[in-house]
């Protein structure tokens, strides 16, 4: 599993750093990560629902 190098600095990774790290993950790892976020966050759950069923979001 890829890892963002946090030893270089204590700051949060930038968007380009996150994109670069995510490109190294396998599809199943990304799905697992998304599902973990989905389970932990109401905002992520709502976002995923809008992505998968945009017609219902307009109601």
TIBAFI-877311 format. One record per residue: z, x negated, y negated of N, C-alpha, C, CB in turn; residue number from 1; residue in three letters. Coordinates in steps of 0.2 Angstrom, whole numbers, plus 5000, padded with zeros to 4 digits. Glycine has a CB too. Example, Ala and Ser with C-alpha at 12.3 -4.5 7.8 and 13.67 -1.06 7.14 Angstrom:
+------+--------+---------+-------+---------+----------+------+--------+---------+-------+---------+----------+-----+-----+
| n_up | n_east | n_north | ca_up | ca_east | ca_north | c_up | c_east | c_north | cb_up | cb_east | cb_north |   i |  aa |
+------+--------+---------+-------+---------+----------+------+--------+---------+-------+---------+----------+-----+-----+
| 5039 |   4934 |    5028 |  5039 |    4938 |     5022 | 5039 |   4934 |    5016 |  5045 |    4943 |     5022 |   1 | ala |
| 5035 |   4936 |    5011 |  5036 |    4932 |     5005 | 5039 |   4936 |    5000 |  5029 |    4930 |     5003 |   2 | ser |
+------+--------+---------+-------+---------+----------+------+--------+---------+-------+---------+----------+-----+-----+
% end
This chain:
+------+--------+---------+-------+---------+----------+------+--------+---------+-------+---------+----------+-----+-----+
| n_up | n_east | n_north | ca_up | ca_east | ca_north | c_up | c_east | c_north | cb_up | cb_east | cb_north |   i |  aa |
+------+--------+---------+-------+---------+----------+------+--------+---------+-------+---------+----------+-----+-----+
| 5000 |   4996 |    5006 |  5000 |    5000 |     5000 | 5000 |   4996 |    4994 |  5006 |    5005 |     5000 |   1 | unk |
| 4995 |   4997 |    4989 |  4995 |    4993 |     4983 | 5001 |   4993 |    4979 |  4989 |    4994 |     4979 |   2 | unk |
| 5002 |   4989 |    4975 |  5008 |    4989 |     4970 | 5006 |   4986 |    4964 |  5014 |    4985 |     4973 |   3 | unk |
| 5009 |   4989 |    4958 |  5008 |    4987 |     4952 | 5013 |   4981 |    4950 |  5008 |    4992 |     4946 |   4 | unk |
| 5011 |   4975 |    4948 |  5015 |    4970 |     4947 | 5020 |   4971 |    4941 |  5011 |    4963 |     4946 |   5 | unk |
| 5026 |   4973 |    4943 |  5031 |    4974 |     4938 | 5035 |   4968 |    4936 |  5036 |    4980 |     4940 |   6 | unk |
| 5034 |   4962 |    4940 |  5038 |    4956 |     4938 | 5036 |   4953 |    4932 |  5037 |    4951 |     4944 |   7 | unk |
| 5029 |   4954 |    4930 |  5027 |    4951 |     4924 | 5030 |   4953 |    4917 |  5019 |    4952 |     4923 |   8 | unk |
| 5032 |   4960 |    4917 |  5035 |    4963 |     4912 | 5039 |   4969 |    4914 |  5030 |    4965 |     4906 |   9 | unk |
| 5043 |   4971 |    4910 |  5047 |    4977 |     4911 | 5044 |   4984 |    4908 |  5054 |    4977 |     4908 |  10 | unk |
| 5038 |   4983 |    4905 |  5035 |    4989 |     4902 | 5032 |   4993 |    4907 |  5030 |    4987 |     4896 |  11 | unk |
| 5030 |   4999 |    4905 |  5027 |    5004 |     4910 | 5020 |   5002 |    4910 |  5028 |    5011 |     4908 |  12 | unk |
| 5016 |   5003 |    4916 |  5009 |    5001 |     4917 | 5005 |   5005 |    4912 |  5007 |    5001 |     4924 |  13 | unk |
| 5000 |   5002 |    4910 |  4995 |    5006 |     4906 | 4990 |   5010 |    4910 |  4990 |    5001 |     4901 |  14 | unk |
| 4986 |   5014 |    4907 |  4982 |    5019 |     4911 | 4977 |   5014 |    4915 |  4978 |    5023 |     4906 |  15 | unk |
| 4974 |   5009 |    4911 |  4969 |    5005 |     4915 | 4972 |   5001 |    4921 |  4966 |    5000 |     4911 |  16 | unk |
| 4978 |   4999 |    4920 |  4982 |    4996 |     4926 | 4983 |   5001 |    4932 |  4989 |    4993 |     4924 |  17 | unk |
| 4985 |   5007 |    4930 |  4986 |    5012 |     4935 | 4980 |   5014 |    4939 |  4989 |    5019 |     4932 |  18 | unk |
| 4974 |   5015 |    4935 |  4968 |    5016 |     4938 | 4966 |   5011 |    4943 |  4962 |    5017 |     4933 |  19 | unk |
| 4967 |   5004 |    4941 |  4965 |    4999 |     4945 | 4969 |   4999 |    4951 |  4966 |    4992 |     4941 |  20 | unk |
| 4975 |   5000 |    4951 |  4980 |    5000 |     4957 | 4978 |   5006 |    4961 |  4987 |    5001 |     4955 |  21 | unk |
| 4977 |   5012 |    4958 |  4975 |    5018 |     4963 | 4968 |   5017 |    4966 |  4974 |    5024 |     4958 |  22 | unk |
| 4964 |   5013 |    4964 |  4957 |    5012 |     4967 | 4958 |   5008 |    4974 |  4953 |    5008 |     4963 |  23 | unk |
| 4964 |   5005 |    4974 |  4966 |    5001 |     4980 | 4969 |   5005 |    4986 |  4970 |    4995 |     4979 |  24 | unk |
| 4971 |   5011 |    4984 |  4974 |    5015 |     4989 | 4969 |   5019 |    4994 |  4978 |    5021 |     4986 |  25 | unk |
| 4971 |   5020 |    5000 |  4967 |    5024 |     5005 | 4967 |   5031 |    5003 |  4969 |    5022 |     5012 |  26 | unk |
| 4962 |   5035 |    5005 |  4962 |    5042 |     5003 | 4968 |   5046 |    5006 |  4956 |    5045 |     5007 |  27 | unk |
| 4971 |   5044 |    5012 |  4977 |    5048 |     5014 | 4983 |   5046 |    5010 |  4978 |    5046 |     5022 |  28 | unk |
| 4983 |   5040 |    5008 |  4989 |    5038 |     5004 | 4989 |   5042 |    4997 |  4989 |    5030 |     5002 |  29 | unk |
| 4983 |   5042 |    4994 |  4982 |    5046 |     4988 | 4984 |   5053 |    4989 |  4975 |    5046 |     4985 |  30 | unk |
| 4982 |   5056 |    4994 |  4984 |    5063 |     4996 | 4991 |   5064 |    4996 |  4980 |    5066 |     5002 |  31 | unk |
| 4994 |   5059 |    5000 |  5001 |    5060 |     5001 | 5005 |   5059 |    4994 |  5004 |    5054 |     5006 |  32 | unk |
| 5003 |   5054 |    4990 |  5006 |    5053 |     4983 | 5005 |   5060 |    4979 |  5003 |    5047 |     4980 |  33 | unk |
| 4999 |   5063 |    4979 |  4998 |    5069 |     4976 | 5003 |   5075 |    4978 |  4991 |    5071 |     4976 |  34 | unk |
| 5003 |   5075 |    4985 |  5008 |    5080 |     4987 | 5015 |   5079 |    4986 |  5007 |    5081 |     4995 |  35 | unk |
| 5017 |   5073 |    4986 |  5024 |    5071 |     4983 | 5025 |   5074 |    4976 |  5026 |    5064 |     4984 |  36 | unk |
| 5020 |   5072 |    4972 |  5021 |    5074 |     4965 | 5021 |   5082 |    4964 |  5015 |    5071 |     4961 |  37 | unk |
| 5017 |   5085 |    4968 |  5016 |    5092 |     4968 | 5023 |   5095 |    4970 |  5011 |    5094 |     4973 |  38 | unk |
| 5026 |   5093 |    4975 |  5033 |    5095 |     4977 | 5038 |   5094 |    4972 |  5035 |    5092 |     4984 |  39 | unk |
| 5038 |   5089 |    4968 |  5043 |    5087 |     4964 | 5043 |   5090 |    4957 |  5044 |    5079 |     4963 |  40 | unk |
| 5037 |   5092 |    4955 |  5036 |    5094 |     4948 | 5032 |   5100 |    4947 |  5032 |    5088 |     4944 |  41 | unk |
| 5035 |   5105 |    4943 |  5032 |    5111 |     4942 | 5026 |   5110 |    4938 |  5037 |    5116 |     4938 |  42 | unk |
| 5026 |   5106 |    4933 |  5020 |    5104 |     4929 | 5014 |   5102 |    4933 |  5021 |    5099 |     4924 |  43 | unk |
| 5015 |   5098 |    4938 |  5010 |    5095 |     4943 | 5007 |   5101 |    4947 |  5012 |    5089 |     4947 |  44 | unk |
| 5012 |   5105 |    4949 |  5010 |    5111 |     4953 | 5005 |   5115 |    4949 |  5016 |    5115 |     4956 |  45 | unk |
| 5007 |   5117 |    4943 |  5003 |    5121 |     4939 | 4996 |   5118 |    4938 |  5007 |    5123 |     4932 |  46 | unk |
| 4996 |   5111 |    4936 |  4990 |    5108 |     4935 | 4985 |   5108 |    4941 |  4992 |    5101 |     4933 |  47 | unk |
| 4988 |   5107 |    4947 |  4984 |    5107 |     4953 | 4981 |   5114 |    4954 |  4988 |    5105 |     4959 |  48 | unk |
| 4985 |   5119 |    4953 |  4983 |    5126 |     4954 | 4977 |   5128 |    4949 |  4989 |    5131 |     4953 |  49 | unk |
| 4978 |   5125 |    4943 |  4972 |    5126 |     4938 | 4966 |   5123 |    4940 |  4974 |    5124 |     4931 |  50 | unk |
| 4967 |   5117 |    4943 |  4961 |    5113 |     4945 | 4958 |   5116 |    4951 |  4963 |    5106 |     4948 |  51 | unk |
| 4962 |   5119 |    4956 |  4959 |    5122 |     4962 | 4957 |   5129 |    4961 |  4964 |    5122 |     4967 |  52 | unk |
| 4960 |   5133 |    4956 |  4958 |    5140 |     4955 | 4958 |   5141 |    4948 |  4963 |    5144 |     4958 |  53 | unk |
| 4953 |   5138 |    4944 |  4952 |    5139 |     4937 | 4951 |   5146 |    4935 |  4947 |    5135 |     4934 |  54 | unk |
| 4948 |   5150 |    4939 |  4947 |    5157 |     4937 | 4953 |   5161 |    4936 |  4942 |    5161 |     4942 |  55 | unk |
| 4958 |   5159 |    4940 |  4965 |    5163 |     4940 | 4969 |   5161 |    4934 |  4969 |    5162 |     4946 |  56 | unk |
| 4967 |   5155 |    4931 |  4971 |    5152 |     4925 | 4969 |   5156 |    4919 |  4970 |    5145 |     4925 |  57 | unk |
| 4963 |   5159 |    4919 |  4961 |    5162 |     4913 | 4963 |   5169 |    4913 |  4953 |    5163 |     4914 |  58 | unk |
| 4966 |   5172 |    4918 |  4969 |    5178 |     4918 | 4976 |   5179 |    4914 |  4971 |    5181 |     4925 |  59 | unk |
+------+--------+---------+-------+---------+----------+------+--------+---------+-------+---------+----------+-----+-----+
% end
